Amino acid sequence: MADLVAQSLEMELSIGDTIQIGNQFLTVVDIEGDEILFQLDSGDPQEPNSKLETDSNSHSCR
């Protein structure tokens, strides 16, 4: 059985910021208090020729 490894990281985010976790890109859509609404992207939004596919389901994280 494989061990699950978790890493904790704190950073300041603003609306429009994009972070990469593994091969997924998360773009900050909205911030309300301690909740952040992310848009999940499956392509690199920084690359002009990337085939960006946006998941229409945004996710709110705390």
C-alpha positions, 0 to 999 in steps of 0.5 A, a space after each residue: 500500500 502506498 503512503 499518502 504524503 501531504 504538504 502544507 503551504 500558505 501564500 497570499 492570493 489575489 483574484 486572477 492569480 493562478 497556481 499549479 498543483 500537479 498537472 492541474 491549474 487553479 485560477 482564483 475567481 473570487 475571495 470572500 472572507 476566508 473562502 476562495 473560489 477557484 476555477 479548475 483549468 486542465 491546460 497551462 493558462 500562461 502558455 499562449 498556444 496551450 489548449 486550455 480546457 476550463 472545467 465549468 465547475 468552480 470549487 470553493 475552498 477554505 
